[in-house]
């Protein structure tokens, strides 16, 4: 577990516009003194759930909120939180050498929360990603959710709600968040990355499946170049100029490659249905199924060897395009 005394200094970024409706709901609950002891913030990864949770925790620990209900940033509580030293602020995450949030972390948290608060007011806990708790850890958290103690707020952030036990979901007030409207996302991205052109940001947003907070990482890892190489490589495989193994070994990001393959397959299927592709719709449909099955396998078991999984998909692509070995048709052309 990461406790306040172990946390780095934290400066909470401003809330994007699409998070404001959710923020207002939390503020109304505060105004009406109806603060939920267990709050479950859930939605797609990369839309700002963690950011909203941090704002809410900061507000709970603040003694002099601004007119918009955000933390003042000046009071003693805000100063302690920003310095990473607030004794009533806790964050649980996956430890560096682990793949899940374990029962020992939950027991440690429960022990700390059983003690008296160090300061007057709320105690705030953020658990992210909540679905990473092992079943024993989730069961251990139930008692705290059922009997949290005075002024304790547990904020669970989940990217995959279905992986969170029903016993946890049923004991929390839910705050669902959705990906923003593309126009709102683009406006925010252009403010955050003024050095990037709109076409490049738009392409990165598509790669991020509409999740704006994932765009910065994609740009940093040069994801646009990777997907461009993937599309060109698929054409080369279809023509017999490149082997599936060679193409798979050139891909640095497995998740990115699978998502791009899904987009390519869906685009190809639509073109075939419109009579714009020489590959039959049934073939595209089978390839869509191949990609989706690989994505499911990767999601269920991240321990699978990524290159081997990608190779299996591209081998299927090689088999599906047997009739195009010497064709110059750009099967993956936009």
Secondary structure, 3 states (H helix, E strand, C coil): CEEHHHCCCCCCCCCCHHHHHHHHHHHHHHHCCCCCCEEEEECCCCCCHHHHHHHHHHHHHCCCCCCCCCCCCCCHHHHHHHCCCCCCEEEECCCCCCCCECHHHHHHHHHHHCCCCCCCCCEEEEEECHHHECHHHHHHHHHHHHCCCCCEEEEEEECCHHHCCHHHHCCCEEEECCCCCHHHHHHHHHHHCCCCCHHHHHHHHHHCCCCHHHHHHHHHCCHHHHHHHHHHHHHHHHCCCCCHHHHHHCCCCHHHHHHHHHHHHHHHHHHHHCCCCCCCHHHHHHHHHHHHHHHHHHHHCCCCCHHHHHHHHHHHHHHHCHHHCCCCCCCCCC
